[in-house]
């Protein structure tokens, strides 16, 4: 979709009321009105307990349908309410991308005994014990579901590792011993080998696991009528399986079935290497750009704004980059906390929403607030989302030529005669920069849509103007409408 915008429609601290799917259904018309073209849903399946955000996933086939883990509904509601919300989004032309968590399972139904070796947490290739037997939570029978949708049950040999020995009441990384048991080598190399992340780690060398997870993916896509998936924690999952999973889903759902992966690494080179390994079959979140935003906000005047987009996926592979400012992992209190400071957040959002490149994603916490607190940036985001629809069109020309003040212009299109804009970002002082919009704009009066600069400017006979931005602000200049 032209100038499409994704919204991550959740944050970590949502209340456990079971009304979230109903809220989403009621919000569908508003989301369409502000220009949201796709919604990334939180994990929709049964987790370890009712209040779990969904990443402690227990039964991927239970979307709030069965009495399991002490609850029928999930944190967000029932399966019926989920499907009603998706129908409402589709009725307003909004695509739906459920979060898909395939790295691990949690909340097992029974303990099993099996042999393991402990490994060093900081180097998982380094074994720190001889093999011995533990009692681990690795038996998944899903008694509340009783085999509906899938009769597959999980046992210790379907996993590569776990983190708790119930017999000794001890926590460690226990690598499971057995025929064919080894770490995947098609994962990130952090900590020696980052196959293991948490809970009971799914073994994607096991052929029965591979087939079951592909069957589940097809079932889940059909059941939810999804338009694509957001793939969680893929740097910990065998890259060969991910490539096969994508091909399997597209064979069933069509070539346009969308995938975006979370490969949380502050390195565009690593992201580019992963894209190549996956035959460029998916988009990735531009983690490097997020960290550039966070660093710029933290350093203030010491940061060279000319480098704001350096080393980012959106500059090397713009068609495959999902740009974002913050998300549920970077928000305050989370393990990957790296929140972009509020003073710089309007500039960061202006950049991702108004530039020509990338597929921008707006965070629920920035639009609706975090932990029940009122949102700080909603008014600004409404303006920027409106400008993306009406003005962020045509070729882009960059003016990243001064360490304290950068910007770009969008030249507009003939089909939208009032489109086009000029953006400026400053971090330490009032700035002005001459930028060129074309002689056909001569005599036009332009104003700052964000209201940071109250005085209008006039485009000169050559198509130039001296655009302004106050210290520590972002300004977005557009043609004044009568």
N, C-alpha and C positions, 0 to 999 in steps of 0.2 A: 504494500500500500504506500502511495506517495506520502512522504512525511509522516509515516507511521510512528507511534509512540507506544512502548510497552509500559505497564505499571506493575511493579511488584506489590500485589495487593495483600500484604500482611507485614507485621513487624513482630519482634520476639515477645513482647509483653502484652499481647492481646488477652483480654479477660476470658476465663473459662466459663462462658455463659451458654455456649451451644447455639448462639444466634447469628454467628458470623456469615454463614451461607445465606441466611435471610437478608442480612444487611447488604451483601453483595448483590443479591437479586434486586433489591430496592434501589441500589446505586447505579445499576446498569445504564439507565437513561442519562444520568448525570455524567458518567464516564465517557459515553459517546459524545455528549455535548461539548466536553472540554477537549476532545480530540484524542482520547485513548483508543488505540486500535487493537491492542492485545493486553490480556491480563495474565500474569504469572500467579498461579494459585499456590497456597501452602500445601505441604504434604497432606493428602486427603484421606489417608488410611489409618487403621487402628495402630496406636503406638503403645508404649509400655503402660501408660495410664492416661486417664481422660484429659488431664491438663497439659500433656506433652505437646510441644509445637508440631511434632510429627516426624522429626528426624530420628527419634528412638523407635524406629518402625518395627512392628510386631507382625502384622498380617496384611500383606499388600492387597489381598482380595476383599478385605473388610473395609468398606468405605462409610462405615457408620450404619451397618445393617444387622450385625450380630452382637449378642450379649457376650462380650469377651473383655478381659481385663477390667471387670467391674463396671462396664458401661456398654451401651449400644451405640450412642452417638460418639463422635470424636469431639475434640475441643471446639470444632467449628460447626457441628450439627450432624444431621443424619444424611444418609445416601440420597434419599428423596429430595432433601433440601439442596444438596450439592447439585443434583441434576437440574432442579428448577432454576438455580442460579446460572448454570451454564446455558440453559435454554434462553434465559433473559439476556445474557450477554450476546449470544448468537442473534437474537431478535433485533439487537441494536448494532449489528455488524461488527462485533468485537470478537477477536480470536481468543482462544483459551489454551494456555500452556500450563498444565499441572506440573508440580515439582515431583521428580522421579528419583527416589532414594534407593539405590541398588548396591551400595557398598557393604552393608551390614544388616544384621537382624538383632533384635533385642527383646527381652521379656519372655524368655523361653518357658515352655510348659513343664519341662522335666530336666533333671540332671542326668548326665551320662559320664562314664569313666573312659578315659583315653590317655594315650601317652603324648607327652609334650617335651619341648626344651624351652627354657627361658632364654630370651634374647635381650640384648642391651637396648634400652629405650631410645638411645641416641644413635645406635648403629644396629639396625635389625638384622644385619648380616652376621653380627657377632653373637654367637651362642655363649651363654654364661652359666650353663648347667648341663649335666648329663641328662639323658632322657629319663623321665619318671612319670608316674600316673597321677592324674588329677581328676577331680570331679567337677565338671563344668556344666553350665546351663546352655545346652546345645540341642535339646529336643523340642521341636516345634510341631505340635499336633493339631492346633486350632480346634479345640473341642466344641466351641460354640458354633463354628461354621459347618462342622460335620461333613467335610469333603465337598461342599457345594463350590462350584466353579473350578476346583482343582483338588485332586486327592493326594497331591504331593505333600509329604511330611519331611521335615529337615532333621538331620542327625549330625553328629560330630564330624563325620567324614565329608560333609558338604561345606566345611569351613577350613580356613587355613590357620586361624588363630583365635584366641579369646583372651579375656583380661581378668578372669576371676576364678580362683580355685575354691569352691565351696567347702571342700573337705578340710582345708587348712585355713579358711577365711583369709585368703591372701590375694593381693592384687599384683599382677605383673603382666608382661606381654608373653603369652604362652603360645609358641609356635607348635602346631599340631603335627605329630609324627604319623607316618603311614605311607603306603604306596602312592607315588605320584605327588606327595605333599611337598610343595616348595613355594616360595614367594614368586609372584609374577614378576617378570623382568621388564614388562611393558607398562611400568608405572613411573612416577616421579622418583628421582634418586635422592631426595632429601632423607636424612636419617639412615643413610645407606641404602635403604629400600623402603618406600612409603606405601607398600601394599596394605599394611595394617594401619587403621585409623582408630577404630573403637568397636566395642561390643563383640559379637561373633562375626568375624570377617569372612564374607562369602568367597568361596573358591571357584574362580572362573576357569580353572583347568579341568574341573569335573564336568564331564559331558552331560550328566543328568541335570546339573545346575544350569548349564548354558541353555539347554532346551526348555527347562521350566521357566527361566526368566524371559526368554523370548516369547513363550506362550503367554506369560503374564502381561508382557508389554502390549501384545495384540489385544488381549482381553481388556486391559485398562483403557487403551485408546478407544476401543469400540464402546465400552461401557460408559465412558465419560463424554464421548463424542468430541474428544480433544482435537485441536488443530495442530498440536505440536507438544513437545516436552521440554522442560528445563531439567537437565541432567546434573545431579548433585555429586560433588566430590570426585570428579572423574580422574583426577591425578592419582587416585588410590585404586583405580579399577583397571584391569587388563585392557589395554587399548585395542587389542584384537577383538575382544568381545564387544566393546562399544561400537566399533566399525560394523561388526556383524549385526548387532542389535539395530542400528540405524537402517541398514539395508533391509532387514527383515520387516521393520515397521513400515518403511516406504513401499515395499512390495505389497503390503496389505492395505495401507492407507493412502497411497499415492505419493508421487515424487515431491509434492509441495508440502508434505508433512514436515513441520519445522522442528529444528533442534538447536538449543543453545546450551552450552556446557559451562559449568563452573570449574575452571582449572585455576585455583587460587595460587598464583605465582606472580610476584612482582618482577617479571622478566618477559619482555615482548619476544625475545629469542626463544624462550621455552614455549610460549604460546604458539609461535610460528611453527616450531618443530612438531608440536602436537597436532596442529592443523594439517601439516604435511602427512603425518602418520595416519591421520583419519581421512586422507584423500580430499581434504577441504569440504567435507560433507556436512559441516555444522558451523554455527557461529560460536564465539566465545565471549564471555564478559571481559571487558578491557580493565583488568585489575591494575595494570601499570598506570593507566590514566587516573584511576581512583587514588592511588598513592601519590601521584604528582599533585593532585588537588589537595590532599591532606598535608603534604610537605609545604606547598605554597601557602596554605592557610596558617601553618605553624610558624614558618619563617618570616612571613610578612615582607617587609621592605628588603630583607636580605635575599629573598628568592628572585632569581632571574626569570621573569615571566616569558621570555623568549623560549625557554626550555619547557614550558608547560605541557607540550604535547610530545616532547622527545621520548624516544624509546617506548612508544605506545602502539598498541595493535591497530588503533584507528588510523594511524599514519602509514603503517606498513600493509595492512589488509582492511581497508575501510569497509568493504562490502561484507566482512565477516565479524565485525566488531560490534558488540553491544556495549554501549557506553553508559556509565552510571556514576553517580556521585557518592551515594552510600547505599547500604543494604542491611539486612538483618544480622549479618555477621560482623559488619564494621560498626554497627550502632553501639552506643555506650553500654558497657557491662558485658560484652561478648568476648570470646577468646581471641578473635581477630580484630578487636576494637581499634579503629583507625579513623574515627569520625572526622569529617571535614568541618572545621569550625564555622559557626553560623555567619560570621562576617563575610566569609568568602563563598559560602554556598550559593547565593544568587548568581555570582559570576560563573561558578562551575556549571550550574544548570543552564545559564544562558549559552555557554559554550556548547554543551552537548545537544541542546534543543534547537539551536539556531544555525549551527554549522552544517555544511553540506554533507559531512561524512558521518558514518556510523548509524546505529539503530539505538536511540536513547531509551533508557529505562528510568522511570520516576519511582522513587521509594515511597511506599505507603506512609512511613514514619515522618517523612518530610511534608507530605500533603495533608495527612489527617492527625499527626501528632504521635508521640511515643508515650506509652504507659499511661494513657488517659490525659496527658497534658495537652493544652491547646497547640495547634500547629503554628510554627514560626513563619513558614515560607509559603503558605497556601496562596496568599494574594499575589505574590510574585510569580509563583508557578502558574496560576491562572492566566496572568498576562503573557508569560513566555509561551505557554501552550497555545494561546490565541495567536501570538505572533508566528509560531511555527506553521499554523494553518494558513495564515493570510499573507505573510511577508517573507518567510524563510524559503525563497525560491530562487532559482537561477544560479549561474556560476558564482564561485567564491574566490575572492582575492584577499590574501593575507597581508597583514601589517604587523608581523611579529618582529619588530625592528628596534625596540627599546626595552631595556631590562625592567623598567617600572611601568610600562604602558604598552599593551598590545591590543590588536583588534583585527577585524576583517569586515569586508562588505559582501553582501549577497546582491547581485545585480538585477534580480527580478526576471520576469518573463513577459513576453508580449501578450500572452493569454491572460495574465493577471497584471494589468497596467499599473496598479498601485503597490505591487509587491516590490521586494528589495528592502535592504536594511543596512545599517552600519553599527557595528558593535565595538565598544571599547571597554577594556578592563584596566584598572589602576590599583596598585596596592599601597602606595605610600604618600602620594601627593596629587594635587589637582593636575590634570594632564589635558593636552589637546594634541590632535594629530590630523594632518591633512590626508584625506582619503578621496579616491576618485570613483565617481559613480556614472560618468558618461555625460557628454554635452546635451543629450536629449533631456536631461534632468535640469537643465539650466533654469534658474528662476524659481524652482520649487522650494517651498517652505517645509523644513523638517523639524520634528520635535522628538524629545526623548520619551519613549513609551513607558519607561519605568518611573519617570518623574523626578529623577535625581538632578537633572539640569532643567530649570524652569524656563530659560530663554530659548526660543527657536533659533534656527540658523537657516541661511539661504544658500542654495547651490549656485556657484558662480557660473559664468558663461562657458568655462571649460569643462564643467561637470565636477569640479572639486568643491570641497568644503572643509573648514577647520572644525572638526568634531571635538566635543569636550566630554570629560568624565571627572567627577570629584574623587578626592583621595579615598582609596579603599572601597571603591564602588564599581558597579558596572552600569553602563548606559547603552541603550538600544535606540538608535535614531531611525525614524520612519517618516515617510511623507505625511504631512498634515492633511487631514481630510476636512473639507468644508462641511 
